[in-house]
Amino acid sequence: MITLDQAIDMVMQLPEEQQEILIDIFYHRHLEKRRREIAGDAKKSIADFHAGKLHPKSVPEIISELQMTSDDETDR
């Protein structure tokens, strides 16, 4: 297996146009991977909701929970 530094060195040896193509390929593959992850999370959440594991909440409840989560992370 090659190290990250070795991979970067190899990419830097490519012509600039090929470096840009490689960056574009990685960027779009990363976006597609994130889209699949988000879609999977959404499907699981919908299934959990239909199974009764999740319940609807009011906007004030959601905001309150988000603020508590944010406060907890700030305390760390």
PDB file of N, H, CA, C and O in Angstrom:
ATOM      1  N   MET A   1       0.853  -1.187   0.000  1.00  0.00           N
ATOM      2  CA  MET A   1       0.000   0.000   0.000  1.00  0.00           C
ATOM      3  C   MET A   1       0.890   1.240   0.000  1.00  0.00           C
ATOM      4  O   MET A   1       1.919   1.280   0.675  1.00  0.00           O
ATOM      5  N   ILE A   2       0.485   2.234  -0.755  1.00  0.00           N
ATOM      6  H   ILE A   2      -0.350   2.201  -1.303  1.00  0.00           H
ATOM      7  CA  ILE A   2       1.270   3.461  -0.784  1.00  0.00           C
ATOM      8  C   ILE A   2       0.745   4.450   0.241  1.00  0.00           C
ATOM      9  O   ILE A   2      -0.423   4.400   0.627  1.00  0.00           O
ATOM     10  N   THR A   3       1.612   5.347   0.677  1.00  0.00           N
ATOM     11  H   THR A   3       2.560   5.388   0.363  1.00  0.00           H
ATOM     12  CA  THR A   3       1.210   6.357   1.652  1.00  0.00           C
ATOM     13  C   THR A   3       0.525   7.517   0.934  1.00  0.00           C
ATOM     14  O   THR A   3       0.581   7.632  -0.291  1.00  0.00           O
ATOM     15  N   LEU A   4      -0.110   8.358   1.711  1.00  0.00           N
ATOM     16  H   LEU A   4      -0.156   8.265   2.705  1.00  0.00           H
ATOM     17  CA  LEU A   4      -0.756   9.544   1.144  1.00  0.00           C
ATOM     18  C   LEU A   4       0.285  10.442   0.486  1.00  0.00           C
ATOM     19  O   LEU A   4       0.052  10.973  -0.600  1.00  0.00           O
ATOM     20  N   ASP A   5       1.433  10.612   1.141  1.00  0.00           N
ATOM     21  H   ASP A   5       1.621  10.180   2.023  1.00  0.00           H
ATOM     22  CA  ASP A   5       2.495  11.450   0.563  1.00  0.00           C
ATOM     23  C   ASP A   5       2.961  10.899  -0.784  1.00  0.00           C
ATOM     24  O   ASP A   5       3.207  11.658  -1.721  1.00  0.00           O
ATOM     25  N   GLN A   6       3.080   9.583  -0.870  1.00  0.00           N
ATOM     26  H   GLN A   6       2.880   8.967  -0.108  1.00  0.00           H
ATOM     27  CA  GLN A   6       3.498   8.971  -2.135  1.00  0.00           C
ATOM     28  C   GLN A   6       2.451   9.199  -3.228  1.00  0.00           C
ATOM     29  O   GLN A   6       2.787   9.486  -4.377  1.00  0.00           O
ATOM     30  N   ALA A   7       1.193   9.068  -2.854  1.00  0.00           N
ATOM     31  H   ALA A   7       0.919   8.835  -1.921  1.00  0.00           H
ATOM     32  CA  ALA A   7       0.116   9.282  -3.829  1.00  0.00           C
ATOM     33  C   ALA A   7       0.122  10.731  -4.315  1.00  0.00           C
ATOM     34  O   ALA A   7      -0.039  10.994  -5.507  1.00  0.00           O
ATOM     35  N   ILE A   8       0.306  11.659  -3.391  1.00  0.00           N
ATOM     36  H   ILE A   8       0.436  11.445  -2.423  1.00  0.00           H
ATOM     37  CA  ILE A   8       0.351  13.075  -3.779  1.00  0.00           C
ATOM     38  C   ILE A   8       1.530  13.333  -4.708  1.00  0.00           C
ATOM     39  O   ILE A   8       1.399  14.026  -5.717  1.00  0.00           O
ATOM     40  N   ASP A   9       2.682  12.769  -4.358  1.00  0.00           N
ATOM     41  H   ASP A   9       2.789  12.206  -3.539  1.00  0.00           H
ATOM     42  CA  ASP A   9       3.856  12.936  -5.218  1.00  0.00           C
ATOM     43  C   ASP A   9       3.596  12.391  -6.617  1.00  0.00           C
ATOM     44  O   ASP A   9       3.995  13.005  -7.607  1.00  0.00           O
ATOM     45  N   MET A  10       2.933  11.248  -6.704  1.00  0.00           N
ATOM     46  H   MET A  10       2.609  10.750  -5.899  1.00  0.00           H
ATOM     47  CA  MET A  10       2.621  10.654  -8.004  1.00  0.00           C
ATOM     48  C   MET A  10       1.677  11.561  -8.798  1.00  0.00           C
ATOM     49  O   MET A  10       1.870  11.768  -9.996  1.00  0.00           O
ATOM     50  N   VAL A  11       0.668  12.093  -8.129  1.00  0.00           N
ATOM     51  H   VAL A  11       0.511  11.924  -7.156  1.00  0.00           H
ATOM     52  CA  VAL A  11      -0.301  12.960  -8.807  1.00  0.00           C
ATOM     53  C   VAL A  11       0.386  14.242  -9.275  1.00  0.00           C
ATOM     54  O   VAL A  11       0.079  14.752 -10.353  1.00  0.00           O
ATOM     55  N   MET A  12       1.302  14.758  -8.482  1.00  0.00           N
ATOM     56  H   MET A  12       1.552  14.344  -7.607  1.00  0.00           H
ATOM     57  CA  MET A  12       2.002  15.995  -8.852  1.00  0.00           C
ATOM     58  C   MET A  12       2.877  15.810 -10.096  1.00  0.00           C
ATOM     59  O   MET A  12       3.245  16.785 -10.751  1.00  0.00           O
ATOM     60  N   GLN A  13       3.204  14.571 -10.413  1.00  0.00           N
ATOM     61  H   GLN A  13       2.906  13.779  -9.881  1.00  0.00           H
ATOM     62  CA  GLN A  13       4.000  14.295 -11.605  1.00  0.00           C
ATOM     63  C   GLN A  13       3.147  14.293 -12.882  1.00  0.00           C
ATOM     64  O   GLN A  13       3.677  14.343 -13.992  1.00  0.00           O
ATOM     65  N   LEU A  14       1.835  14.235 -12.711  1.00  0.00           N
ATOM     66  H   LEU A  14       1.405  14.194 -11.809  1.00  0.00           H
ATOM     67  CA  LEU A  14       0.935  14.266 -13.868  1.00  0.00           C
ATOM     68  C   LEU A  14       0.902  15.672 -14.450  1.00  0.00           C
ATOM     69  O   LEU A  14       1.148  16.650 -13.744  1.00  0.00           O
ATOM     70  N   PRO A  15       0.598  15.768 -15.738  1.00  0.00           N
ATOM     71  CA  PRO A  15       0.388  17.102 -16.323  1.00  0.00           C
ATOM     72  C   PRO A  15      -0.792  17.786 -15.619  1.00  0.00           C
ATOM     73  O   PRO A  15      -1.696  17.124 -15.109  1.00  0.00           O
ATOM     74  N   GLU A  16      -0.762  19.101 -15.606  1.00  0.00           N
ATOM     75  H   GLU A  16      -0.028  19.638 -16.021  1.00  0.00           H
ATOM     76  CA  GLU A  16      -1.784  19.875 -14.885  1.00  0.00           C
ATOM     77  C   GLU A  16      -3.201  19.505 -15.322  1.00  0.00           C
ATOM     78  O   GLU A  16      -4.091  19.396 -14.479  1.00  0.00           O
ATOM     79  N   GLU A  17      -3.422  19.315 -16.600  1.00  0.00           N
ATOM     80  H   GLU A  17      -2.699  19.404 -17.285  1.00  0.00           H
ATOM     81  CA  GLU A  17      -4.757  18.971 -17.102  1.00  0.00           C
ATOM     82  C   GLU A  17      -5.233  17.645 -16.510  1.00  0.00           C
ATOM     83  O   GLU A  17      -6.398  17.517 -16.132  1.00  0.00           O
ATOM     84  N   GLN A  18      -4.341  16.664 -16.428  1.00  0.00           N
ATOM     85  H   GLN A  18      -3.395  16.769 -16.735  1.00  0.00           H
ATOM     86  CA  GLN A  18      -4.709  15.371 -15.850  1.00  0.00           C
ATOM     87  C   GLN A  18      -4.942  15.488 -14.338  1.00  0.00           C
ATOM     88  O   GLN A  18      -5.788  14.786 -13.785  1.00  0.00           O
ATOM     89  N   GLN A  19      -4.197  16.369 -13.675  1.00  0.00           N
ATOM     90  H   GLN A  19      -3.510  16.940 -14.125  1.00  0.00           H
ATOM     91  CA  GLN A  19      -4.432  16.611 -12.250  1.00  0.00           C
ATOM     92  C   GLN A  19      -5.841  17.155 -12.041  1.00  0.00           C
ATOM     93  O   GLN A  19      -6.546  16.737 -11.123  1.00  0.00           O
ATOM     94  N   GLU A  20      -6.245  18.088 -12.896  1.00  0.00           N
ATOM     95  H   GLU A  20      -5.672  18.428 -13.642  1.00  0.00           H
ATOM     96  CA  GLU A  20      -7.581  18.672 -12.793  1.00  0.00           C
ATOM     97  C   GLU A  20      -8.659  17.630 -13.052  1.00  0.00           C
ATOM     98  O   GLU A  20      -9.690  17.620 -12.378  1.00  0.00           O
ATOM     99  N   ILE A  21      -8.428  16.753 -14.023  1.00  0.00           N
ATOM    100  H   ILE A  21      -7.591  16.761 -14.570  1.00  0.00           H
ATOM    101  CA  ILE A  21      -9.380  15.676 -14.313  1.00  0.00           C
ATOM    102  C   ILE A  21      -9.497  14.757 -13.108  1.00  0.00           C
ATOM    103  O   ILE A  21     -10.600  14.356 -12.735  1.00  0.00           O
ATOM    104  N   LEU A  22      -8.357  14.418 -12.493  1.00  0.00           N
ATOM    105  H   LEU A  22      -7.461  14.743 -12.796  1.00  0.00           H
ATOM    106  CA  LEU A  22      -8.353  13.547 -11.319  1.00  0.00           C
ATOM    107  C   LEU A  22      -9.105  14.181 -10.152  1.00  0.00           C
ATOM    108  O   LEU A  22      -9.879  13.516  -9.463  1.00  0.00           O
ATOM    109  N   ILE A  23      -8.869  15.464  -9.941  1.00  0.00           N
ATOM    110  H   ILE A  23      -8.240  16.004 -10.500  1.00  0.00           H
ATOM    111  CA  ILE A  23      -9.581  16.188  -8.875  1.00  0.00           C
ATOM    112  C   ILE A  23     -11.085  16.134  -9.130  1.00  0.00           C
ATOM    113  O   ILE A  23     -11.867  15.886  -8.213  1.00  0.00           O
ATOM    114  N   ASP A  24     -11.482  16.367 -10.375  1.00  0.00           N
ATOM    115  H   ASP A  24     -10.846  16.568 -11.120  1.00  0.00           H
ATOM    116  CA  ASP A  24     -12.900  16.342 -10.742  1.00  0.00           C
ATOM    117  C   ASP A  24     -13.506  14.964 -10.497  1.00  0.00           C
ATOM    118  O   ASP A  24     -14.620  14.850  -9.985  1.00  0.00           O
ATOM    119  N   ILE A  25     -12.763  13.916 -10.866  1.00  0.00           N
ATOM    120  H   ILE A  25     -11.858  14.008 -11.281  1.00  0.00           H
ATOM    121  CA  ILE A  25     -13.250  12.542 -10.653  1.00  0.00           C
ATOM    122  C   ILE A  25     -13.448  12.275  -9.166  1.00  0.00           C
ATOM    123  O   ILE A  25     -14.495  11.769  -8.762  1.00  0.00           O
ATOM    124  N   PHE A  26     -12.449  12.612  -8.344  1.00  0.00           N
ATOM    125  H   PHE A  26     -11.598  13.023  -8.672  1.00  0.00           H
ATOM    126  CA  PHE A  26     -12.564  12.366  -6.907  1.00  0.00           C
ATOM    127  C   PHE A  26     -13.690  13.181  -6.288  1.00  0.00           C
ATOM    128  O   PHE A  26     -14.430  12.688  -5.437  1.00  0.00           O
ATOM    129  N   TYR A  27     -13.814  14.429  -6.720  1.00  0.00           N
ATOM    130  H   TYR A  27     -13.212  14.829  -7.412  1.00  0.00           H
ATOM    131  CA  TYR A  27     -14.861  15.288  -6.186  1.00  0.00           C
ATOM    132  C   TYR A  27     -16.246  14.696  -6.457  1.00  0.00           C
ATOM    133  O   TYR A  27     -17.082  14.609  -5.557  1.00  0.00           O
ATOM    134  N   HIS A  28     -16.476  14.290  -7.708  1.00  0.00           N
ATOM    135  H   HIS A  28     -15.797  14.360  -8.439  1.00  0.00           H
ATOM    136  CA  HIS A  28     -17.792  13.754  -8.058  1.00  0.00           C
ATOM    137  C   HIS A  28     -18.047  12.392  -7.411  1.00  0.00           C
ATOM    138  O   HIS A  28     -19.180  12.097  -7.031  1.00  0.00           O
ATOM    139  N   ARG A  29     -17.029  11.574  -7.282  1.00  0.00           N
ATOM    140  H   ARG A  29     -16.108  11.815  -7.591  1.00  0.00           H
ATOM    141  CA  ARG A  29     -17.206  10.291  -6.593  1.00  0.00           C
ATOM    142  C   ARG A  29     -17.528  10.510  -5.119  1.00  0.00           C
ATOM    143  O   ARG A  29     -18.351   9.800  -4.541  1.00  0.00           O
ATOM    144  N   HIS A  30     -16.871  11.499  -4.519  1.00  0.00           N
ATOM    145  H   HIS A  30     -16.203  12.076  -4.988  1.00  0.00           H
ATOM    146  CA  HIS A  30     -17.147  11.814  -3.114  1.00  0.00           C
ATOM    147  C   HIS A  30     -18.593  12.295  -2.952  1.00  0.00           C
ATOM    148  O   HIS A  30     -19.297  11.872  -2.035  1.00  0.00           O
ATOM    149  N   LEU A  31     -19.027  13.184  -3.856  1.00  0.00           N
ATOM    150  H   LEU A  31     -18.455  13.528  -4.601  1.00  0.00           H
ATOM    151  CA  LEU A  31     -20.417  13.661  -3.792  1.00  0.00           C
ATOM    152  C   LEU A  31     -21.410  12.514  -3.938  1.00  0.00           C
ATOM    153  O   LEU A  31     -22.396  12.442  -3.205  1.00  0.00           O
ATOM    154  N   GLU A  32     -21.149  11.628  -4.878  1.00  0.00           N
ATOM    155  H   GLU A  32     -20.349  11.687  -5.474  1.00  0.00           H
ATOM    156  CA  GLU A  32     -22.051  10.499  -5.105  1.00  0.00           C
ATOM    157  C   GLU A  32     -22.088   9.586  -3.882  1.00  0.00           C
ATOM    158  O   GLU A  32     -23.153   9.096  -3.508  1.00  0.00           O
ATOM    159  N   LYS A  33     -20.949   9.357  -3.266  1.00  0.00           N
ATOM    160  H   LYS A  33     -20.083   9.755  -3.571  1.00  0.00           H
ATOM    161  CA  LYS A  33     -20.901   8.528  -2.054  1.00  0.00           C
ATOM    162  C   LYS A  33     -21.735   9.171  -0.951  1.00  0.00           C
ATOM    163  O   LYS A  33     -22.503   8.485  -0.276  1.00  0.00           O
ATOM    164  N   ARG A  34     -21.588  10.496  -0.760  1.00  0.00           N
ATOM    165  H   ARG A  34     -20.964  11.053  -1.308  1.00  0.00           H
ATOM    166  CA  ARG A  34     -22.375  11.200   0.266  1.00  0.00           C
ATOM    167  C   ARG A  34     -23.867  11.116  -0.045  1.00  0.00           C
ATOM    168  O   ARG A  34     -24.681  10.926   0.859  1.00  0.00           O
ATOM    169  N   ARG A  35     -24.225  11.256  -1.315  1.00  0.00           N
ATOM    170  H   ARG A  35     -23.564  11.410  -2.050  1.00  0.00           H
ATOM    171  CA  ARG A  35     -25.642  11.161  -1.711  1.00  0.00           C
ATOM    172  C   ARG A  35     -26.211   9.791  -1.349  1.00  0.00           C
ATOM    173  O   ARG A  35     -27.327   9.685  -0.840  1.00  0.00           O
ATOM    174  N   ARG A  36     -25.421   8.734  -1.619  1.00  0.00           N
ATOM    175  H   ARG A  36     -24.514   8.821  -2.032  1.00  0.00           H
ATOM    176  CA  ARG A  36     -25.880   7.378  -1.283  1.00  0.00           C
ATOM    177  C   ARG A  36     -26.024   7.219   0.231  1.00  0.00           C
ATOM    178  O   ARG A  36     -26.978   6.597   0.699  1.00  0.00           O
ATOM    179  N   GLU A  37     -25.082   7.778   1.003  1.00  0.00           N
ATOM    180  H   GLU A  37     -24.307   8.283   0.623  1.00  0.00           H
ATOM    181  CA  GLU A  37     -25.168   7.701   2.460  1.00  0.00           C
ATOM    182  C   GLU A  37     -26.408   8.428   2.967  1.00  0.00           C
ATOM    183  O   GLU A  37     -27.131   7.912   3.819  1.00  0.00           O
ATOM    184  N   ILE A  38     -26.650   9.625   2.442  1.00  0.00           N
ATOM    185  H   ILE A  38     -26.062  10.044   1.750  1.00  0.00           H
ATOM    186  CA  ILE A  38     -27.813  10.416   2.861  1.00  0.00           C
ATOM    187  C   ILE A  38     -29.103   9.700   2.482  1.00  0.00           C
ATOM    188  O   ILE A  38     -30.048   9.663   3.271  1.00  0.00           O
ATOM    189  N   ALA A  39     -29.149   9.130   1.278  1.00  0.00           N
ATOM    190  H   ALA A  39     -28.381   9.160   0.638  1.00  0.00           H
ATOM    191  CA  ALA A  39     -30.343   8.398   0.837  1.00  0.00           C
ATOM    192  C   ALA A  39     -30.578   7.185   1.739  1.00  0.00           C
ATOM    193  O   ALA A  39     -31.718   6.890   2.099  1.00  0.00           O
ATOM    194  N   GLY A  40     -29.511   6.487   2.101  1.00  0.00           N
ATOM    195  H   GLY A  40     -28.585   6.726   1.809  1.00  0.00           H
ATOM    196  CA  GLY A  40     -29.641   5.336   3.005  1.00  0.00           C
ATOM    197  C   GLY A  40     -30.157   5.751   4.367  1.00  0.00           C
ATOM    198  O   GLY A  40     -31.020   5.086   4.941  1.00  0.00           O
ATOM    199  N   ASP A  41     -29.623   6.866   4.893  1.00  0.00           N
ATOM    200  H   ASP A  41     -28.923   7.406   4.426  1.00  0.00           H
ATOM    201  CA  ASP A  41     -30.095   7.381   6.185  1.00  0.00           C
ATOM    202  C   ASP A  41     -31.570   7.761   6.109  1.00  0.00           C
ATOM    203  O   ASP A  41     -32.339   7.495   7.033  1.00  0.00           O
ATOM    204  N   ALA A  42     -31.955   8.387   4.999  1.00  0.00           N
ATOM    205  H   ALA A  42     -31.331   8.603   4.249  1.00  0.00           H
ATOM    206  CA  ALA A  42     -33.348   8.795   4.837  1.00  0.00           C
ATOM    207  C   ALA A  42     -34.266   7.580   4.775  1.00  0.00           C
ATOM    208  O   ALA A  42     -35.323   7.572   5.405  1.00  0.00           O
ATOM    209  N   LYS A  43     -33.875   6.553   4.022  1.00  0.00           N
ATOM    210  H   LYS A  43     -33.016   6.560   3.510  1.00  0.00           H
ATOM    211  CA  LYS A  43     -34.693   5.338   3.934  1.00  0.00           C
ATOM    212  C   LYS A  43     -34.843   4.686   5.297  1.00  0.00           C
ATOM    213  O   LYS A  43     -35.929   4.232   5.658  1.00  0.00           O
ATOM    214  N   LYS A  44     -33.742   4.638   6.061  1.00  0.00           N
ATOM    215  H   LYS A  44     -32.860   5.006   5.767  1.00  0.00           H
ATOM    216  CA  LYS A  44     -33.803   4.038   7.394  1.00  0.00           C
ATOM    217  C   LYS A  44     -34.718   4.854   8.305  1.00  0.00           C
ATOM    218  O   LYS A  44     -35.511   4.288   9.058  1.00  0.00           O
ATOM    219  N   SER A  45     -34.610   6.172   8.239  1.00  0.00           N
ATOM    220  H   SER A  45     -33.966   6.632   7.628  1.00  0.00           H
ATOM    221  CA  SER A  45     -35.462   7.030   9.066  1.00  0.00           C
ATOM    222  C   SER A  45     -36.933   6.857   8.717  1.00  0.00           C
ATOM    223  O   SER A  45     -37.784   6.801   9.605  1.00  0.00           O
ATOM    224  N   ILE A  46     -37.230   6.774   7.433  1.00  0.00           N
ATOM    225  H   ILE A  46     -36.539   6.820   6.711  1.00  0.00           H
ATOM    226  CA  ILE A  46     -38.623   6.583   7.008  1.00  0.00           C
ATOM    227  C   ILE A  46     -39.134   5.225   7.493  1.00  0.00           C
ATOM    228  O   ILE A  46     -40.262   5.117   7.974  1.00  0.00           O
ATOM    229  N   ALA A  47     -38.298   4.191   7.364  1.00  0.00           N
ATOM    230  H   ALA A  47     -37.381   4.279   6.973  1.00  0.00           H
ATOM    231  CA  ALA A  47     -38.697   2.862   7.832  1.00  0.00           C
ATOM    232  C   ALA A  47     -38.906   2.873   9.348  1.00  0.00           C
ATOM    233  O   ALA A  47     -39.867   2.286   9.847  1.00  0.00           O
ATOM    234  N   ASP A  48     -38.008   3.542  10.080  1.00  0.00           N
ATOM    235  H   ASP A  48     -37.228   4.019   9.675  1.00  0.00           H
ATOM    236  CA  ASP A  48     -38.159   3.642  11.536  1.00  0.00           C
ATOM    237  C   ASP A  48     -39.442   4.378  11.902  1.00  0.00           C
ATOM    238  O   ASP A  48     -40.137   3.994  12.844  1.00  0.00           O
ATOM    239  N   PHE A  49     -39.755   5.434  11.157  1.00  0.00           N
ATOM    240  H   PHE A  49     -39.192   5.745  10.392  1.00  0.00           H
ATOM    241  CA  PHE A  49     -40.975   6.195  11.418  1.00  0.00           C
ATOM    242  C   PHE A  49     -42.205   5.315  11.193  1.00  0.00           C
ATOM    243  O   PHE A  49     -43.117   5.289  12.019  1.00  0.00           O
ATOM    244  N   HIS A  50     -42.222   4.596  10.070  1.00  0.00           N
ATOM    245  H   HIS A  50     -41.480   4.617   9.399  1.00  0.00           H
ATOM    246  CA  HIS A  50     -43.364   3.733   9.773  1.00  0.00           C
ATOM    247  C   HIS A  50     -43.465   2.570  10.759  1.00  0.00           C
ATOM    248  O   HIS A  50     -44.555   2.046  10.988  1.00  0.00           O
ATOM    249  N   ALA A  51     -42.348   2.169  11.336  1.00  0.00           N
ATOM    250  H   ALA A  51     -41.462   2.595  11.150  1.00  0.00           H
ATOM    251  CA  ALA A  51     -42.350   1.084  12.324  1.00  0.00           C
ATOM    252  C   ALA A  51     -42.717   1.595  13.712  1.00  0.00           C
ATOM    253  O   ALA A  51     -42.801   0.813  14.659  1.00  0.00           O
ATOM    254  N   GLY A  52     -42.939   2.915  13.838  1.00  0.00           N
ATOM    255  H   GLY A  52     -42.871   3.550  13.068  1.00  0.00           H
ATOM    256  CA  GLY A  52     -43.330   3.478  15.126  1.00  0.00           C
ATOM    257  C   GLY A  52     -42.146   3.790  16.041  1.00  0.00           C
ATOM    258  O   GLY A  52     -42.336   4.083  17.221  1.00  0.00           O
ATOM    259  N   LYS A  53     -40.937   3.729  15.509  1.00  0.00           N
ATOM    260  H   LYS A  53     -40.782   3.491  14.550  1.00  0.00           H
ATOM    261  CA  LYS A  53     -39.762   4.006  16.330  1.00  0.00           C
ATOM    262  C   LYS A  53     -39.487   5.507  16.449  1.00  0.00           C
ATOM    263  O   LYS A  53     -38.763   5.943  17.344  1.00  0.00           O
ATOM    264  N   LEU A  54     -40.062   6.282  15.552  1.00  0.00           N
ATOM    265  H   LEU A  54     -40.650   5.928  14.825  1.00  0.00           H
ATOM    266  CA  LEU A  54     -39.909   7.736  15.573  1.00  0.00           C
ATOM    267  C   LEU A  54     -41.290   8.365  15.620  1.00  0.00           C
ATOM    268  O   LEU A  54     -42.263   7.817  15.102  1.00  0.00           O
ATOM    269  N   HIS A  55     -41.351   9.514  16.244  1.00  0.00           N
ATOM    270  H   HIS A  55     -40.561   9.959  16.664  1.00  0.00           H
ATOM    271  CA  HIS A  55     -42.639  10.190  16.363  1.00  0.00           C
ATOM    272  C   HIS A  55     -42.488  11.639  15.903  1.00  0.00           C
ATOM    273  O   HIS A  55     -41.437  12.251  16.091  1.00  0.00           O
ATOM    274  N   PRO A  56     -43.547  12.180  15.299  1.00  0.00           N
ATOM    275  CA  PRO A  56     -43.468  13.581  14.864  1.00  0.00           C
ATOM    276  C   PRO A  56     -43.285  14.506  16.062  1.00  0.00           C
ATOM    277  O   PRO A  56     -43.774  14.228  17.157  1.00  0.00           O
ATOM    278  N   LYS A  57     -42.580  15.598  15.840  1.00  0.00           N
ATOM    279  H   LYS A  57     -42.183  15.823  14.950  1.00  0.00           H
ATOM    280  CA  LYS A  57     -42.355  16.588  16.896  1.00  0.00           C
ATOM    281  C   LYS A  57     -42.686  17.958  16.342  1.00  0.00           C
ATOM    282  O   LYS A  57     -42.660  18.190  15.133  1.00  0.00           O
ATOM    283  N   SER A  58     -42.995  18.857  17.258  1.00  0.00           N
ATOM    284  H   SER A  58     -43.015  18.669  18.240  1.00  0.00           H
ATOM    285  CA  SER A  58     -43.278  20.231  16.848  1.00  0.00           C
ATOM    286  C   SER A  58     -41.956  20.950  16.573  1.00  0.00           C
ATOM    287  O   SER A  58     -40.888  20.516  17.005  1.00  0.00           O
ATOM    288  N   VAL A  59     -42.060  22.038  15.858  1.00  0.00           N
ATOM    289  H   VAL A  59     -42.927  22.391  15.507  1.00  0.00           H
ATOM    290  CA  VAL A  59     -40.868  22.824  15.540  1.00  0.00           C
ATOM    291  C   VAL A  59     -40.177  23.306  16.824  1.00  0.00           C
ATOM    292  O   VAL A  59     -38.954  23.196  16.918  1.00  0.00           O
ATOM    293  N   PRO A  60     -40.904  23.831  17.810  1.00  0.00           N
ATOM    294  CA  PRO A  60     -40.228  24.261  19.043  1.00  0.00           C
ATOM    295  C   PRO A  60     -39.477  23.111  19.746  1.00  0.00           C
ATOM    296  O   PRO A  60     -38.397  23.321  20.297  1.00  0.00           O
ATOM    297  N   GLU A  61     -40.056  21.895  19.723  1.00  0.00           N
ATOM    298  H   GLU A  61     -40.933  21.724  19.275  1.00  0.00           H
ATOM    299  CA  GLU A  61     -39.365  20.745  20.318  1.00  0.00           C
ATOM    300  C   GLU A  61     -38.053  20.452  19.595  1.00  0.00           C
ATOM    301  O   GLU A  61     -37.027  20.198  20.226  1.00  0.00           O
ATOM    302  N   ILE A  62     -38.101  20.489  18.285  1.00  0.00           N
ATOM    303  H   ILE A  62     -38.935  20.695  17.773  1.00  0.00           H
ATOM    304  CA  ILE A  62     -36.910  20.209  17.486  1.00  0.00           C
ATOM    305  C   ILE A  62     -35.846  21.267  17.744  1.00  0.00           C
ATOM    306  O   ILE A  62     -34.676  20.936  17.935  1.00  0.00           O
ATOM    307  N   ILE A  63     -36.239  22.527  17.752  1.00  0.00           N
ATOM    308  H   ILE A  63     -37.190  22.796  17.597  1.00  0.00           H
ATOM    309  CA  ILE A  63     -35.284  23.610  17.995  1.00  0.00           C
ATOM    310  C   ILE A  63     -34.664  23.462  19.378  1.00  0.00           C
ATOM    311  O   ILE A  63     -33.457  23.642  19.541  1.00  0.00           O
ATOM    312  N   SER A  64     -35.479  23.137  20.368  1.00  0.00           N
ATOM    313  H   SER A  64     -36.459  22.990  20.236  1.00  0.00           H
ATOM    314  CA  SER A  64     -34.973  22.950  21.729  1.00  0.00           C
ATOM    315  C   SER A  64     -33.950  21.823  21.785  1.00  0.00           C
ATOM    316  O   SER A  64     -32.903  21.966  22.416  1.00  0.00           O
ATOM    317  N   GLU A  65     -34.247  20.704  21.130  1.00  0.00           N
ATOM    318  H   GLU A  65     -35.098  20.588  20.617  1.00  0.00           H
ATOM    319  CA  GLU A  65     -33.307  19.576  21.112  1.00  0.00           C
ATOM    320  C   GLU A  65     -32.014  19.941  20.394  1.00  0.00           C
ATOM    321  O   GLU A  65     -30.928  19.559  20.829  1.00  0.00           O
ATOM    322  N   LEU A  66     -32.132  20.675  19.303  1.00  0.00           N
ATOM    323  H   LEU A  66     -33.015  20.985  18.950  1.00  0.00           H
ATOM    324  CA  LEU A  66     -30.934  21.095  18.572  1.00  0.00           C
ATOM    325  C   LEU A  66     -30.075  22.034  19.425  1.00  0.00           C
ATOM    326  O   LEU A  66     -28.848  21.947  19.418  1.00  0.00           O
ATOM    327  N   GLN A  67     -30.735  22.925  20.153  1.00  0.00           N
ATOM    328  H   GLN A  67     -31.732  22.995  20.158  1.00  0.00           H
ATOM    329  CA  GLN A  67     -29.993  23.836  21.025  1.00  0.00           C
ATOM    330  C   GLN A  67     -29.284  23.074  22.143  1.00  0.00           C
ATOM    331  O   GLN A  67     -28.145  23.391  22.487  1.00  0.00           O
ATOM    332  N   MET A  68     -29.957  22.068  22.713  1.00  0.00           N
ATOM    333  H   MET A  68     -30.882  21.811  22.434  1.00  0.00           H
ATOM    334  CA  MET A  68     -29.324  21.268  23.757  1.00  0.00           C
ATOM    335  C   MET A  68     -28.123  20.506  23.207  1.00  0.00           C
ATOM    336  O   MET A  68     -27.084  20.420  23.861  1.00  0.00           O
ATOM    337  N   THR A  69     -28.268  19.956  22.013  1.00  0.00           N
ATOM    338  H   THR A  69     -29.113  20.026  21.482  1.00  0.00           H
ATOM    339  CA  THR A  69     -27.163  19.238  21.387  1.00  0.00           C
ATOM    340  C   THR A  69     -26.002  20.177  21.124  1.00  0.00           C
ATOM    341  O   THR A  69     -24.844  19.833  21.360  1.00  0.00           O
ATOM    342  N   SER A  70     -26.320  21.365  20.634  1.00  0.00           N
ATOM    343  H   SER A  70     -27.261  21.644  20.442  1.00  0.00           H
ATOM    344  CA  SER A  70     -25.293  22.369  20.352  1.00  0.00           C
ATOM    345  C   SER A  70     -24.588  22.794  21.636  1.00  0.00           C
ATOM    346  O   SER A  70     -23.367  22.950  21.656  1.00  0.00           O
ATOM    347  N   ASP A  71     -25.359  22.980  22.710  1.00  0.00           N
ATOM    348  H   ASP A  71     -26.351  22.853  22.694  1.00  0.00           H
ATOM    349  CA  ASP A  71     -24.784  23.363  24.005  1.00  0.00           C
ATOM    350  C   ASP A  71     -23.874  22.268  24.538  1.00  0.00           C
ATOM    351  O   ASP A  71     -22.806  22.557  25.078  1.00  0.00           O
ATOM    352  N   ASP A  72     -24.291  21.003  24.389  1.00  0.00           N
ATOM    353  H   ASP A  72     -25.159  20.769  23.950  1.00  0.00           H
ATOM    354  CA  ASP A  72     -23.478  19.868  24.848  1.00  0.00           C
ATOM    355  C   ASP A  72     -22.148  19.830  24.108  1.00  0.00           C
ATOM    356  O   ASP A  72     -21.105  19.581  24.713  1.00  0.00           O
ATOM    357  N   GLU A  73     -22.181  20.075  22.805  1.00  0.00           N
ATOM    358  H   GLU A  73     -23.028  20.277  22.313  1.00  0.00           H
ATOM    359  CA  GLU A  73     -20.955  20.035  22.006  1.00  0.00           C
ATOM    360  C   GLU A  73     -20.043  21.199  22.350  1.00  0.00           C
ATOM    361  O   GLU A  73     -18.821  21.060  22.294  1.00  0.00           O
ATOM    362  N   THR A  74     -20.615  22.353  22.709  1.00  0.00           N
ATOM    363  H   THR A  74     -21.607  22.466  22.755  1.00  0.00           H
ATOM    364  CA  THR A  74     -19.832  23.522  23.070  1.00  0.00           C
ATOM    365  C   THR A  74     -19.119  23.310  24.413  1.00  0.00           C
ATOM    366  O   THR A  74     -18.024  23.826  24.637  1.00  0.00           O
ATOM    367  N   ASP A  75     -19.762  22.543  25.299  1.00  0.00           N
ATOM    368  H   ASP A  75     -20.651  22.124  25.118  1.00  0.00           H
ATOM    369  CA  ASP A  75     -19.171  22.277  26.624  1.00  0.00           C
ATOM    370  C   ASP A  75     -17.966  21.361  26.559  1.00  0.00           C
ATOM    371  O   ASP A  75     -17.174  21.313  27.500  1.00  0.00           O
ATOM    372  N   ARG A  76     -17.816  20.639  25.470  1.00  0.00           N
ATOM    373  H   ARG A  76     -18.459  20.678  24.705  1.00  0.00           H
ATOM    374  CA  ARG A  76     -16.702  19.693  25.367  1.00  0.00           C
ATOM    375  C   ARG A  76     -15.390  20.369  25.135  1.00  0.00           C
ATOM    376  O   ARG A  76     -14.362  19.700  25.027  1.00  0.00           O
TER     377      ARG A  76
END
